[in-house]
Amino acid sequence: MSIGLFLTTLSLGFFISSFLVSLVKRVTGIHGGQGWLADNINYGRLDCFYWLLAILSFINFVIYLACAVWYKPGKTKPGLEMEKINRICSEEKC
C-alpha cells in the first residue's frame, strides 16, 4: 500500500507541475511572444518563473504554519506507557 501511495503522490506532483508549466506558457506567451518559458533559453525569463515557484512555496509554508498553529492534539487513549513498562521490567529484572 505504501508503494502505491508514494507512486500516486509522485504522479500527482508531475501532473500539477506539467499543468503549471502549460499555464505559465499560455498566460505569458500571449500576442505571439515567447513568454517566460521560451523554446530558446536565451529569450525566456526563467528568473520570473523561479520567482513564481518561490512565491508558491512561501504560500504553501504559510498555510502549513496556520494548520500547525490551529491543530490541537486530542487526548491520548489509555494504555501502557513506557514508564510503566520500564518500571515493570526493572522489578522483574528483564
N, C-alpha and C positions, 0 to 999 in steps of 0.2 A: 504494500500500500504506500509506503514512503517513497518508493521509486516513482510510482505513478503520480503522486502529488508533486514531487520535485520536477518531473518532466512537464506536467501541466503548468506549473508556475513558470518554468523556463519558456515554454512555448507561448504563454500569455504575454510574457515580457517581450519576446521577439515580435509578437503581433502588435503590441502597443508601440514599440519602437518604430516599426515599419509604418504604422499609421501616423505617428508624429512626423517622421521624415516626409511622408507624402503630403501631409497637411502643410508643413513649412514650405515645401517646394511649390505647392499650389498657391498659397497665400502670398509668398514673397516674389513669385515669378510672374505676376500679372503684367499685362501690357507687353508681352513678348520679352521681358527682361530675364536675366539669368537667375536672379534671386540669391538667397543666401547659400543654397546648395547647388552651385553651378556644375556643369559637366567638367569644365576645366577648373581645377582648384585655384588657379591664379585669378580667376574672375569672380569667385564666390566670396561670401562673407561668413566664413566658418566661425569667426570670433562672435558674431551675433548669435549664431546657433548654439555655441557653447555657453554664452551668457543666458540664453533661454533655458538650457538644461540646468544651469546653476540656480536660476530663479525657481524652477520647478522643484528642484531638490530642496531648496530652502523652505518652500511652501509645505512640502511633504514633512520636513523636520518640525515645522511649527505645528502642524496637525498632530504629529506624533507626541510632541510635548503637551499639547492640550489634552490628548487622550490619556497620557500618563498622569497628569495632574487630576483629571476627572475620575480616574479609576480608583476605587477603594476596595481592597481585598475583603472577601467575605470571611465569615467565621470558620475556623477550622473544624473539621469533624473529629469527634473523639476517637482516639486510637492510641496505639503505642507511640510513645515519644522516645527519642534517642536517650534522654537522660534516664528514663525508666529502664530501658534495655541495658544500658551500661551499668546501672546500679544492680540489676538482677544478675548480670553476667559477672560482676566483680564479687558478689556474695557467693556465687556458686563456683567461682574460680574457673571460668570458661577456659 
